[in-house]
Amino acid sequence: MAKKVLIVDDEEDVRTYLGSLLKNNGYEISIAEDGEEAFLKVGEFHPDLITLDIIMPNQSGVGFYRRLKKSEEFKHIPVIVVSGVTAYKDFFAKDRGGLPKPEEFVEKPFSTENLLGKVQTYLK
């Protein structure tokens, strides 16, 4: 049974690229365009891992992350932040009201091997 990855990004090119990369490496994927849609997909799809962009419409990646990590049902899901906004790396590194920091922060543009290696680390 394939491990499931939820890709959360508002950029269609990034969603398409990540989706192809992960599918080609044996993962089942689902896609969300913002934090609101992502939270619905978490409940429906039950991902084993989430890749998360930060700057998105409707609900940002930060808002989604807070909501996810406060949920007893979903807080265990590992999150790899994939963002071009490096200032958020510092945001997530600090204590934010008891929220754990994400498992990884990958800066866009990213190395395919680097990102895939991080995904594989958490989905053994």
N, CA, C and O atoms as a MOPAC input file, in Angstrom:
PM7 MOZYME 1SCF
protein

 N      0.84300 1    -1.18300 1     0.00000 1
 C      0.00000 1     0.00000 1     0.00000 1
 C      0.88700 1     1.24600 1     0.00000 1
 O      1.75500 1     1.39500 1     0.86100 1
 N      0.67100 1     2.12200 1    -0.95000 1
 C      1.48100 1     3.32700 1    -1.11200 1
 C      1.23600 1     4.31500 1     0.01900 1
 O      0.10600 1     4.47800 1     0.47800 1
 N      2.29700 1     4.96800 1     0.46000 1
 C      2.17800 1     6.04500 1     1.43700 1
 C      1.53300 1     7.24600 1     0.74900 1
 O      1.69600 1     7.45700 1    -0.45300 1
 N      0.79500 1     8.03000 1     1.54300 1
 C      0.03500 1     9.16000 1     1.00000 1
 C      0.68000 1    10.49200 1     1.35400 1
 O      1.07900 1    10.72600 1     2.49400 1
 N      0.77500 1    11.37500 1     0.33400 1
 C      1.33200 1    12.70700 1     0.53600 1
 C      0.31900 1    13.74400 1     0.05300 1
 O     -0.18500 1    13.66800 1    -1.06700 1
 N      0.03500 1    14.70600 1     0.91800 1
 C     -0.80300 1    15.83700 1     0.54900 1
 C      0.11100 1    16.99100 1     0.17600 1
 O      0.94600 1    17.41700 1     0.97400 1
 N     -0.05000 1    17.49300 1    -1.03400 1
 C      0.72100 1    18.63400 1    -1.54100 1
 C     -0.14700 1    19.87100 1    -1.40400 1
 O     -1.23900 1    19.93300 1    -1.96900 1
 N      0.33900 1    20.86900 1    -0.64900 1
 C     -0.41600 1    22.09900 1    -0.43700 1
 C      0.40400 1    23.25900 1    -0.99800 1
 O      1.42600 1    23.64700 1    -0.43200 1
 N     -0.06100 1    23.79900 1    -2.11400 1
 C      0.64600 1    24.90400 1    -2.77500 1
 C     -0.32600 1    25.60300 1    -3.70100 1
 O     -1.13600 1    24.95100 1    -4.36000 1
 N     -0.25400 1    26.93300 1    -3.75900 1
 C     -1.16500 1    27.67000 1    -4.63200 1
 C     -0.64400 1    27.79400 1    -6.05800 1
 O     -1.38900 1    28.21200 1    -6.94500 1
 N      0.61100 1    27.44100 1    -6.29900 1
 C      1.18000 1    27.53500 1    -7.64100 1
 C      0.97600 1    26.22700 1    -8.40100 1
 O      1.46200 1    25.17200 1    -7.99400 1
 N      0.25000 1    26.31700 1    -9.50700 1
 C     -0.07400 1    25.12200 1   -10.28500 1
 C      1.17800 1    24.38700 1   -10.75700 1
 O      1.22000 1    23.15800 1   -10.72000 1
 N      2.19000 1    25.11900 1   -11.19600 1
 C      3.42400 1    24.46800 1   -11.67100 1
 C      4.08600 1    23.64900 1   -10.56900 1
 O      4.57700 1    22.54800 1   -10.81900 1
 N      4.09900 1    24.17600 1    -9.37100 1
 C      4.71800 1    23.46700 1    -8.24100 1
 C      3.89400 1    22.22400 1    -7.90700 1
 O      4.45300 1    21.14900 1    -7.69100 1
 N      2.57800 1    22.36600 1    -7.86500 1
 C      1.71500 1    21.21000 1    -7.57600 1
 C      1.91800 1    20.10300 1    -8.61000 1
 O      2.02800 1    18.92600 1    -8.26500 1
 N      1.96500 1    20.50100 1    -9.88400 1
 C      2.14400 1    19.53000 1   -10.96300 1
 C      3.49400 1    18.83900 1   -10.84100 1
 O      3.58100 1    17.61600 1   -10.94700 1
 N      4.54400 1    19.62000 1   -10.61900 1
 C      5.88900 1    19.05100 1   -10.51500 1
 C      6.00100 1    18.10300 1    -9.32400 1
 O      6.45500 1    16.96800 1    -9.47000 1
 N      5.58500 1    18.57000 1    -8.14700 1
 C      5.65200 1    17.72000 1    -6.95900 1
 C      4.78200 1    16.47400 1    -7.11800 1
 O      5.17700 1    15.37800 1    -6.72100 1
 N      3.60200 1    16.64900 1    -7.69900 1
 C      2.72100 1    15.50400 1    -7.91700 1
 C      3.36500 1    14.45000 1    -8.79600 1
 O      3.31400 1    13.26100 1    -8.48400 1
 N      3.96800 1    14.87600 1    -9.88800 1
 C      4.64400 1    13.93700 1   -10.79600 1
 C      5.82900 1    13.27100 1   -10.10400 1
 O      6.01300 1    12.05700 1   -10.20000 1
 N      6.63000 1    14.07200 1    -9.40900 1
 C      7.79500 1    13.54100 1    -8.71200 1
 C      7.39700 1    12.46200 1    -7.70600 1
 O      7.99100 1    11.38400 1    -7.66800 1
 N      6.40700 1    12.76000 1    -6.91200 1
 C      6.00400 1    11.82000 1    -5.87100 1
 C      5.29500 1    10.58900 1    -6.44000 1
 O      5.53700 1     9.47300 1    -5.98100 1
 N      4.42900 1    10.77800 1    -7.42700 1
 C      3.77700 1     9.63300 1    -8.07800 1
 C      4.80600 1     8.70400 1    -8.70400 1
 O      4.72000 1     7.48300 1    -8.56700 1
 N      5.78300 1     9.29200 1    -9.39300 1
 C      6.81900 1     8.50000 1   -10.05500 1
 C      7.70400 1     7.74300 1    -9.07200 1
 O      8.42300 1     6.82100 1    -9.45400 1
 N      7.64400 1     8.14100 1    -7.80300 1
 C      8.42100 1     7.45100 1    -6.78100 1
 C      7.55000 1     6.59700 1    -5.86400 1
 O      7.96200 1     6.21900 1    -4.76800 1
 N      6.34100 1     6.30200 1    -6.33300 1
 C      5.49400 1     5.32300 1    -5.65700 1
 C      4.54800 1     5.83400 1    -4.59700 1
 O      3.95500 1     5.03700 1    -3.87000 1
 N      4.38700 1     7.14600 1    -4.48700 1
 C      3.48700 1     7.69600 1    -3.48100 1
 C      2.12500 1     8.00000 1    -4.08500 1
 O      2.01200 1     8.33100 1    -5.26500 1
 N      1.10400 1     7.88200 1    -3.26500 1
 C     -0.23600 1     8.32000 1    -3.64900 1
 C     -0.33600 1     9.78300 1    -3.22700 1
 O      0.07900 1    10.14100 1    -2.12500 1
 N     -0.88000 1    10.62200 1    -4.09100 1
 C     -0.91600 1    12.04300 1    -3.76400 1
 C     -2.33600 1    12.61000 1    -3.82100 1
 O     -3.22700 1    12.08500 1    -4.48900 1
 N     -2.49200 1    13.69100 1    -3.09500 1
 C     -3.67500 1    14.52700 1    -3.17300 1
 C     -3.15700 1    15.95700 1    -3.14600 1
 O     -2.07400 1    16.22700 1    -2.62500 1
 N     -3.94000 1    16.87000 1    -3.71000 1
 C     -3.48300 1    18.24900 1    -3.87000 1
 C     -4.50600 1    19.22100 1    -3.29400 1
 O     -5.71500 1    19.03400 1    -3.43000 1
 N     -3.98300 1    20.27500 1    -2.64200 1
 C     -4.81800 1    21.37100 1    -2.15100 1
 C     -4.15700 1    22.68300 1    -2.54300 1
 O     -2.93100 1    22.79400 1    -2.55600 1
 N     -4.98400 1    23.68200 1    -2.86200 1
 C     -4.47700 1    24.97700 1    -3.32400 1
 C     -4.31500 1    26.01100 1    -2.22200 1
 O     -3.69900 1    27.05200 1    -2.44800 1
 N     -4.84900 1    25.75200 1    -1.04200 1
 C     -4.69700 1    26.67700 1     0.08300 1
 C     -4.95900 1    25.92400 1     1.37700 1
 O     -5.31700 1    24.74600 1     1.36700 1
 N     -4.77600 1    26.62600 1     2.49600 1
 C     -4.93200 1    25.99700 1     3.79800 1
 C     -6.32800 1    25.50400 1     4.10700 1
 O     -6.49100 1    24.47200 1     4.75900 1
 N     -7.33400 1    26.22200 1     3.65100 1
 C     -8.72300 1    25.79100 1     3.89100 1
 C     -9.00000 1    24.45700 1     3.20900 1
 O     -9.50900 1    23.52300 1     3.82900 1
 N     -8.65900 1    24.38000 1     1.93500 1
 C     -8.86500 1    23.13500 1     1.19400 1
 C     -8.00000 1    22.02100 1     1.77400 1
 O     -8.42600 1    20.86700 1     1.82800 1
 N     -6.79300 1    22.36100 1     2.20700 1
 C     -5.87900 1    21.36500 1     2.75700 1
 C     -6.45900 1    20.69800 1     3.99700 1
 O     -6.34800 1    19.48300 1     4.16100 1
 N     -7.08000 1    21.49200 1     4.87600 1
 C     -7.61500 1    20.88900 1     6.10000 1
 C     -8.74900 1    19.92300 1     5.77800 1
 O     -8.88100 1    18.88400 1     6.42300 1
 N     -9.56200 1    20.25900 1     4.79000 1
 C    -10.61200 1    19.32800 1     4.36100 1
 C    -10.00200 1    18.04100 1     3.80500 1
 O    -10.47200 1    16.94200 1     4.09900 1
 N     -8.94900 1    18.19400 1     2.99800 1
 C     -8.30000 1    17.03200 1     2.38300 1
 C     -7.63600 1    16.14400 1     3.43200 1
 O     -7.60700 1    14.92300 1     3.27700 1
 N     -7.10800 1    16.73800 1     4.48900 1
 C     -6.49200 1    15.93900 1     5.55100 1
 C     -7.52600 1    14.97200 1     6.12000 1
 O     -7.23000 1    13.79700 1     6.33800 1
 N     -8.73600 1    15.46800 1     6.35800 1
 C     -9.79300 1    14.62300 1     6.90300 1
 C    -10.27800 1    13.54400 1     5.94800 1
 O    -10.67000 1    12.45900 1     6.37800 1
 N    -10.25200 1    13.83900 1     4.65100 1
 C    -10.72100 1    12.87800 1     3.64400 1
 C     -9.63800 1    11.89000 1     3.22900 1
 O     -9.90200 1    10.69600 1     3.08900 1
 N     -8.41800 1    12.38800 1     3.03300 1
 C     -7.32700 1    11.63100 1     2.42300 1
 C     -6.44700 1    10.92100 1     3.45500 1
 O     -5.84000 1     9.89500 1     3.14800 1
 N     -6.37700 1    11.45300 1     4.65400 1
 C     -5.54400 1    10.91900 1     5.73400 1
 C     -4.09700 1    10.70400 1     5.28100 1
 O     -3.61900 1     9.57100 1     5.22800 1
 N     -3.40000 1    11.81000 1     4.95300 1
 C     -2.03300 1    11.68000 1     4.44400 1
 C     -1.05000 1    11.20300 1     5.51200 1
 O     -1.25900 1    11.38600 1     6.71200 1
 N      0.02200 1    10.58700 1     5.03200 1
 C      1.11300 1    10.17000 1     5.90400 1
 C      2.13800 1    11.29100 1     6.06000 1
 O      2.95900 1    11.26900 1     6.97800 1
 N      2.08300 1    12.27900 1     5.14900 1
 C      3.01000 1    13.41000 1     5.15200 1
 C      2.37500 1    14.54600 1     4.36300 1
 O      1.56300 1    14.31800 1     3.46600 1
 N      2.75500 1    15.77700 1     4.71000 1
 C      2.24800 1    16.96500 1     4.01000 1
 C      3.43000 1    17.81700 1     3.56600 1
 O      4.33800 1    18.08500 1     4.35200 1
 N      3.41500 1    18.24900 1     2.28300 1
 C      4.33300 1    19.29800 1     1.84600 1
 C      3.50900 1    20.57800 1     1.84100 1
 O      2.38400 1    20.59600 1     1.34100 1
 N      4.06600 1    21.64600 1     2.39600 1
 C      3.27400 1    22.84200 1     2.67000 1
 C      3.97200 1    24.12100 1     2.23700 1
 O      5.07000 1    24.43300 1     2.69800 1
 N      3.31900 1    24.85200 1     1.34800 1
 C      3.75900 1    26.19900 1     0.99200 1
 C      3.27600 1    27.14600 1     2.09000 1
 O      2.39100 1    26.78900 1     2.86900 1
 N      3.84600 1    28.34200 1     2.15700 1
 C      3.47900 1    29.29400 1     3.20100 1
 C      2.52500 1    30.37500 1     2.70400 1
 O      1.45100 1    30.56400 1     3.27500 1
 N      2.91100 1    31.08100 1     1.64800 1
 C      2.11400 1    32.20100 1     1.16500 1
 C      1.07000 1    31.68400 1     0.17800 1
 O      1.39100 1    31.30800 1    -0.94900 1
 N     -0.19700 1    31.67500 1     0.63000 1
 C     -1.30900 1    31.19100 1    -0.19000 1
 C     -2.54700 1    32.01700 1     0.12700 1
 O     -2.63300 1    32.61600 1     1.19800 1
 N     -3.50400 1    32.05400 1    -0.79000 1
 C     -4.75500 1    32.77500 1    -0.52800 1
 C     -5.64600 1    32.00700 1     0.45100 1
 O     -5.39400 1    30.84200 1     0.75900 1
 N     -6.67400 1    32.67300 1     0.92300 1
 C     -7.71400 1    32.11200 1     1.80200 1
 C     -7.18800 1    31.74700 1     3.18300 1
 O     -7.58600 1    32.37000 1     4.16700 1
 N     -6.31800 1    30.77100 1     3.28500 1
 C     -5.67300 1    30.47100 1     4.56000 1
 C     -4.22200 1    30.14400 1     4.26100 1
 O     -3.92800 1    29.24900 1     3.46800 1
 N     -3.32000 1    30.87300 1     4.89900 1
 C     -1.88800 1    30.69400 1     4.65300 1
 C     -1.41500 1    29.35100 1     5.18500 1
 O     -2.12800 1    28.65400 1     5.90800 1
 N     -0.19900 1    29.01400 1     4.80800 1
 C      0.41100 1    27.79500 1     5.32400 1
 C      0.60900 1    27.85700 1     6.82700 1
 O      0.49300 1    26.84300 1     7.51500 1
 N      0.90700 1    29.05000 1     7.34400 1
 C      1.08100 1    29.21900 1     8.79100 1
 C     -0.23900 1    28.93100 1     9.50600 1
 O     -0.25900 1    28.20900 1    10.50300 1
 N     -1.33400 1    29.48900 1     9.00300 1
 C     -2.64400 1    29.24600 1     9.60500 1
 C     -3.02600 1    27.77800 1     9.56000 1
 O     -3.52400 1    27.23100 1    10.54400 1
 N     -2.79700 1    27.14300 1     8.42700 1
 C     -3.08200 1    25.71500 1     8.29300 1
 C     -2.22900 1    24.90700 1     9.26400 1
 O     -2.73200 1    23.99600 1     9.92100 1
 N     -0.94500 1    25.23300 1     9.36000 1
 C     -0.02600 1    24.50000 1    10.23600 1
 C     -0.48800 1    24.57800 1    11.68800 1
 O     -0.51600 1    23.56900 1    12.39300 1
 N     -0.84900 1    25.78100 1    12.13100 1
 C     -1.35100 1    25.94500 1    13.50400 1
 C     -2.58200 1    25.06500 1    13.74100 1
 O     -2.67700 1    24.36800 1    14.75200 1
 N     -3.50100 1    25.10800 1    12.81100 1
 C     -4.74100 1    24.33400 1    12.93600 1
 C     -4.44100 1    22.83000 1    12.96500 1
 O     -5.01800 1    22.09400 1    13.76500 1
 N     -3.54300 1    22.38500 1    12.09400 1
 C     -3.18600 1    20.97200 1    12.02600 1
 C     -2.55200 1    20.49900 1    13.33500 1
 O     -2.93000 1    19.46000 1    13.87600 1
 N     -1.59400 1    21.26600 1    13.83400 1
 C     -0.84900 1    20.84000 1    15.01700 1
 C     -1.64500 1    20.98600 1    16.31500 1
 O     -1.25600 1    20.42800 1    17.34000 1
 N     -2.73900 1    21.71900 1    16.28400 1
 C     -3.62200 1    21.81000 1    17.44700 1
 C     -4.69300 1    20.71900 1    17.43200 1
 O     -5.42000 1    20.53600 1    18.40800 1
 N     -4.78000 1    20.00600 1    16.32600 1
 C     -5.77500 1    18.94000 1    16.18400 1
 C     -5.23800 1    17.63600 1    16.77300 1
 O     -4.19600 1    17.14200 1    16.34200 1
 N     -5.93300 1    17.09100 1    17.73600 1
 C     -5.52300 1    15.80800 1    18.32200 1
 C     -5.47700 1    14.70700 1    17.25800 1
 O     -4.62100 1    13.82300 1    17.30600 1
 N     -6.38200 1    14.76800 1    16.32100 1
 C     -6.47600 1    13.72800 1    15.29500 1
 C     -5.34400 1    13.78900 1    14.27200 1
 O     -4.92100 1    12.75300 1    13.75800 1
 N     -4.85000 1    14.99000 1    13.97300 1
 C     -3.91100 1    15.14500 1    12.86300 1
 C     -2.52100 1    15.66400 1    13.23300 1
 O     -1.65400 1    15.75100 1    12.36300 1
 N     -2.29000 1    16.00600 1    14.48600 1
 C     -1.02400 1    16.64200 1    14.86100 1
 C      0.19700 1    15.75600 1    14.64500 1
 O      1.31800 1    16.26200 1    14.60000 1
 N      0.01100 1    14.47300 1    14.51300 1
 C      1.12400 1    13.53200 1    14.31900 1
 C      1.67000 1    13.52500 1    12.88400 1
 O      2.74800 1    12.98200 1    12.64300 1
 N      0.94900 1    14.11300 1    11.93800 1
 C      1.35000 1    14.06000 1    10.52700 1
 C      2.58200 1    14.93600 1    10.31800 1
 O      2.54800 1    16.12500 1    10.63300 1
 N      3.67500 1    14.36500 1     9.78800 1
 C      4.86400 1    15.17000 1     9.52800 1
 C      4.62600 1    16.18400 1     8.41300 1
 O      3.90400 1    15.91900 1     7.45200 1
 N      5.25400 1    17.35900 1     8.56600 1
 C      5.09700 1    18.44600 1     7.60400 1
 C      6.47100 1    18.89100 1     7.11200 1
 O      7.37500 1    19.16700 1     7.90000 1
 N      6.60100 1    18.95100 1     5.78600 1
 C      7.78400 1    19.52600 1     5.16400 1
 C      7.35200 1    20.83400 1     4.51600 1
 O      6.60200 1    20.83600 1     3.54000 1
 N      7.83000 1    21.94500 1     5.06400 1
 C      7.51500 1    23.25100 1     4.50000 1
 C      8.38500 1    23.43200 1     3.25800 1
 O      9.60300 1    23.26300 1     3.31200 1
 N      7.74500 1    23.77900 1     2.13700 1
 C      8.44200 1    24.02800 1     0.87300 1
 C      8.08200 1    25.45200 1     0.46600 1
 O      6.98000 1    25.70400 1    -0.02000 1
 N      9.01400 1    26.38200 1     0.66500 1
 C      8.69500 1    27.79400 1     0.46800 1
 C      9.89600 1    28.57900 1    -0.03600 1
 O     11.04400 1    28.24800 1     0.26000 1
 N      9.61400 1    29.60600 1    -0.79000 1
 C     10.64600 1    30.53100 1    -1.23500 1
 C     10.83600 1    31.68700 1    -0.27600 1
 O     11.73000 1    32.51200 1    -0.46600 1
 N     10.00700 1    31.75600 1     0.75000 1
 C     10.07800 1    32.84600 1     1.71900 1
 C     10.87800 1    32.35100 1     2.93100 1
 O     10.32200 1    31.77200 1     3.86400 1
 N     12.16700 1    32.58800 1     2.89500 1
 C     13.04800 1    32.03400 1     3.92100 1
 C     12.85700 1    32.66200 1     5.30000 1
 O     13.28400 1    32.07700 1     6.29600 1
 N     12.23700 1    33.81600 1     5.38600 1
 C     11.98500 1    34.43200 1     6.69400 1
 C     11.12900 1    33.52100 1     7.56800 1
 O     11.22900 1    33.57400 1     8.79400 1
 N     10.30100 1    32.69700 1     6.96400 1
 C      9.44300 1    31.79300 1     7.73500 1
 C     10.21700 1    30.65300 1     8.36500 1
 O      9.72800 1    30.01600 1     9.29900 1
 N     11.40400 1    30.38700 1     7.87700 1
 C     12.23300 1    29.36300 1     8.50800 1
 C     12.52400 1    29.77200 1     9.94700 1
 O     12.46200 1    28.94400 1    10.85600 1
 N     12.84100 1    31.05000 1    10.15500 1
 C     13.08000 1    31.55400 1    11.50800 1
 C     11.80400 1    31.53700 1    12.33600 1
 O     11.83900 1    31.23000 1    13.52700 1
 N     10.67500 1    31.86700 1    11.70900 1
 C      9.39100 1    31.84800 1    12.41200 1
 C      9.12400 1    30.46100 1    12.97800 1
 O      8.76100 1    30.32200 1    14.14600 1
 N      9.30100 1    29.44800 1    12.16200 1
 C      9.01300 1    28.08800 1    12.59500 1
 C     10.05900 1    27.55000 1    13.57500 1
 O      9.77300 1    26.61600 1    14.32300 1
 N     11.25800 1    28.12200 1    13.58100 1
 C     12.31800 1    27.64700 1    14.46600 1
 C     12.08600 1    28.07700 1    15.92000 1
 O     12.61500 1    27.45700 1    16.84300 1
 N     11.30300 1    29.12600 1    16.12000 1
 C     11.04500 1    29.63600 1    17.46000 1
 C      9.83500 1    28.95200 1    18.08000 1
 O      8.99600 1    28.38000 1    17.38400 1
 N      9.76500 1    29.02500 1    19.40200 1
 C      8.61000 1    28.47200 1    20.10500 1
 C      7.39400 1    29.33900 1    19.79200 1
 O      7.41000 1    30.54600 1    20.03600 1
 N      6.37000 1    28.74400 1    19.26700 1
 C      5.14600 1    29.45700 1    18.88700 1
 C      3.96800 1    28.90300 1    19.67900 1
 O      3.12200 1    28.18800 1    19.14200 1
 N      3.92600 1    29.24300 1    20.95300 1
 C      2.80500 1    28.84400 1    21.78300 1
 C      2.65800 1    27.34100 1    21.91200 1
 O      1.54200 1    26.82300 1    21.92500 1
 N      3.76200 1    26.64500 1    22.00700 1
 C      3.71100 1    25.20700 1    22.18300 1
 C      3.62100 1    24.40400 1    20.89700 1
 O      3.61300 1    23.17400 1    20.93400 1
 N      3.55400 1    25.09000 1    19.75700 1
 C      3.51400 1    24.36000 1    18.48600 1
 C      4.90500 1    23.81700 1    18.16000 1
 O      5.89300 1    24.54200 1    18.27700 1
 N      4.98900 1    22.56500 1    17.75900 1
 C      6.29300 1    22.04300 1    17.35300 1
 C      6.69900 1    22.64300 1    16.01100 1
 O      5.84900 1    23.05300 1    15.22000 1
 N      7.99300 1    22.68900 1    15.76700 1
 C      8.43100 1    23.16900 1    14.45400 1
 C      8.20700 1    22.05100 1    13.43500 1
 O      8.15300 1    20.87800 1    13.80300 1
 N      8.07700 1    22.40900 1    12.16100 1
 C      7.90400 1    21.38700 1    11.12500 1
 C      9.11900 1    20.46200 1    11.08200 1
 O     10.20800 1    20.82400 1    11.52500 1
 N      8.91400 1    19.27500 1    10.54700 1
 C     10.00900 1    18.31200 1    10.45700 1
 C     11.14900 1    18.84000 1     9.58400 1
 O     12.32200 1    18.61800 1     9.88300 1
 N     10.79600 1    19.53800 1     8.50900 1
 C     11.81300 1    20.05500 1     7.59000 1
 C     11.33900 1    21.37200 1     6.98100 1
 O     10.14200 1    21.65500 1     6.93100 1
 N     12.30100 1    22.16800 1     6.51900 1
 C     12.01900 1    23.38400 1     5.75500 1
 C     12.89300 1    23.32200 1     4.50800 1
 O     14.11900 1    23.31800 1     4.60800 1
 N     12.27400 1    23.27400 1     3.35100 1
 C     12.99000 1    23.19300 1     2.08000 1
 C     12.73800 1    24.48500 1     1.32200 1
 O     11.59300 1    24.87600 1     1.09500 1
 N     13.81400 1    25.13500 1     0.93800 1
 C     13.71300 1    26.41500 1     0.24100 1
 C     13.51900 1    26.21200 1    -1.25900 1
 O     14.20800 1    25.40300 1    -1.88100 1
 N     12.56100 1    26.96600 1    -1.84100 1
 C     12.37900 1    26.99000 1    -3.29500 1
 C     13.39000 1    27.95800 1    -3.88100 1
 O     13.65200 1    28.98600 1    -3.25700 1
 N     13.95900 1    27.70000 1    -5.01400 1
 C     13.83900 1    26.45000 1    -5.75800 1
 C     14.59800 1    25.34800 1    -5.03000 1
 O     15.63100 1    25.60600 1    -4.41300 1
 N     14.10000 1    24.14500 1    -5.10000 1
 C     14.67800 1    23.04700 1    -4.34300 1
 C     15.30900 1    22.00900 1    -5.26600 1
 O     14.97400 1    21.90000 1    -6.44600 1
 N     16.21600 1    21.26900 1    -4.69400 1
 C     16.82700 1    20.14200 1    -5.38300 1
 C     15.86000 1    18.96200 1    -5.27600 1
 O     15.39100 1    18.62800 1    -4.18800 1
 N     15.57500 1    18.34800 1    -6.40000 1
 C     14.67700 1    17.19400 1    -6.41800 1
 C     15.17800 1    16.10400 1    -5.46900 1
 O     14.39900 1    15.53900 1    -4.70100 1
 N     16.45700 1    15.81700 1    -5.52400 1
 C     17.03500 1    14.76200 1    -4.68600 1
 C     16.90300 1    15.09800 1    -3.20700 1
 O     16.59300 1    14.23000 1    -2.39100 1
 N     17.14300 1    16.37600 1    -2.86200 1
 C     17.03600 1    16.80800 1    -1.47800 1
 C     15.60700 1    16.63400 1    -0.95900 1
 O     15.39400 1    16.05300 1     0.10500 1
 N     14.65000 1    17.13200 1    -1.70200 1
 C     13.26000 1    17.03700 1    -1.26500 1
 C     12.81000 1    15.58000 1    -1.18300 1
 O     12.20900 1    15.17100 1    -0.19000 1
 N     13.09500 1    14.81100 1    -2.20600 1
 C     12.69400 1    13.41100 1    -2.21900 1
 C     13.34700 1    12.64100 1    -1.06500 1
 O     12.71600 1    11.78100 1    -0.45100 1
 N     14.60100 1    12.95400 1    -0.77800 1
 C     15.28700 1    12.31300 1     0.34900 1
 C     14.60400 1    12.61200 1     1.66500 1
 O     14.47500 1    11.72900 1     2.51300 1
 N     14.16400 1    13.85100 1     1.84700 1
 C     13.47000 1    14.22400 1     3.07300 1
 C     12.12100 1    13.51600 1     3.18100 1
 O     11.74600 1    13.05000 1     4.25700 1
 N     11.40000 1    13.43600 1     2.07800 1
 C     10.11600 1    12.71900 1     2.06200 1
 C     10.35300 1    11.26200 1     2.44900 1
 O      9.63600 1    10.71500 1     3.28700 1
 N     11.33400 1    10.64800 1     1.85500 1
 C     11.62100 1     9.22900 1     2.10100 1
 C     12.01700 1     8.99300 1     3.55800 1
 O     11.69700 1     7.94800 1     4.12300 1
 N     12.70400 1     9.94800 1     4.16300 1
 C     13.09800 1     9.83300 1     5.56800 1
 C     11.88300 1     9.64300 1     6.47100 1
 O     11.92300 1     8.84500 1     7.40800 1
 N     10.82100 1    10.36400 1     6.19600 1
 C      9.63900 1    10.31700 1     7.06500 1
 C      8.60700 1     9.27200 1     6.65000 1
 O      7.65600 1     9.01200 1     7.38700 1
 N      8.78700 1     8.67800 1     5.48800 1
 C      7.80600 1     7.68700 1     5.00200 1
 C      8.42800 1     6.30900 1     4.79700 1
 O      8.06600 1     5.59600 1     3.86200 1
 N      9.33700 1     5.94400 1     5.64700 1
 C      9.97300 1     4.62500 1     5.55600 1
 C      8.98800 1     3.52700 1     5.81500 1
 O      9.35100 1     2.35100 1     5.77900 1

